[in-house]
Amino acid sequence: MIPDYRLDLQGEPCPYPAIITLQELPKLYDGEILEVLSDCPQSINNIPIDAKNHGYKVLKVEQQGTTIRYLIQK
């Protein structure tokens, strides 16, 4: 699965990764995938739920070390 766009939000404190993600998702065309990278531990509680609540599909959430990677489809 290859994302169409990437947001590297490592270093951004919560809640900014969730806010910025929700600002960028509407810019995608239907079916496109956004990859989001965050090192904010609380983002795992916000980004997937916020994305689903706004009608987006969370395809994958994975953590490697302190980095959390989200794949979200419009």
C-alpha positions as CSV (number, residue, x, y, z in Angstrom):
1,M,0.0,0.0,0.0
2,I,1.6,3.2,-1.2
3,P,0.4,6.5,0.3
4,D,-0.3,9.4,-2.0
5,Y,0.8,12.0,0.5
6,R,2.8,12.1,3.7
7,L,2.6,14.3,6.8
8,D,5.6,14.1,9.1
9,L,4.4,15.6,12.3
10,Q,7.1,14.3,14.5
11,G,8.0,16.8,17.2
12,E,4.5,18.4,17.1
13,P,2.8,18.2,20.5
14,C,-0.7,17.0,20.9
15,P,-3.3,18.0,19.8
16,Y,-1.6,19.5,16.7
17,P,-1.1,16.1,14.9
18,A,-4.8,15.4,15.0
19,I,-5.7,19.0,14.1
20,I,-3.3,19.2,11.2
21,T,-4.4,15.7,9.9
22,L,-8.0,16.8,9.9
23,Q,-7.1,20.0,8.0
24,E,-5.2,18.0,5.3
25,L,-7.6,15.1,4.7
26,P,-10.3,17.1,2.9
27,K,-7.7,18.2,0.3
28,L,-7.4,14.5,-0.9
29,Y,-9.4,13.1,-3.7
30,D,-11.6,10.1,-2.9
31,G,-9.6,6.9,-2.6
32,E,-6.3,8.7,-1.9
33,I,-4.2,7.7,1.1
34,L,-2.5,10.0,3.6
35,E,0.4,8.8,5.7
36,V,0.8,10.5,9.0
37,L,3.9,10.2,11.2
38,S,3.7,11.3,14.8
39,D,5.7,10.8,17.9
40,C,3.0,12.2,20.2
41,P,1.9,9.2,22.3
42,Q,-1.7,10.6,22.7
43,S,-2.2,10.9,19.0
44,I,-3.0,7.2,19.0
45,N,-6.1,8.0,20.9
46,N,-7.1,11.0,18.8
47,I,-6.2,10.5,15.1
48,P,-7.9,7.2,14.4
49,I,-11.1,8.2,16.2
50,D,-11.2,11.7,14.7
51,A,-10.6,10.4,11.2
52,K,-13.4,7.8,11.5
53,N,-15.8,10.4,13.0
54,H,-15.2,12.6,9.9
55,G,-15.9,9.8,7.5
56,Y,-12.4,8.7,6.6
57,K,-11.1,5.1,6.7
58,V,-8.2,4.3,8.9
59,L,-6.3,1.6,7.0
60,K,-3.4,1.0,9.3
61,V,-1.9,2.1,12.6
62,E,1.6,0.9,13.5
63,Q,4.2,1.9,16.0
64,Q,8.0,1.7,15.5
65,G,9.8,3.0,18.5
66,T,8.4,6.3,19.4
67,T,7.0,6.9,15.9
68,I,3.4,6.1,15.2
69,R,2.4,5.7,11.5
70,Y,-1.2,6.1,10.3
71,L,-2.6,5.4,6.9
72,I,-5.9,7.1,6.3
73,Q,-8.0,6.9,3.2
74,K,-10.4,9.5,2.0
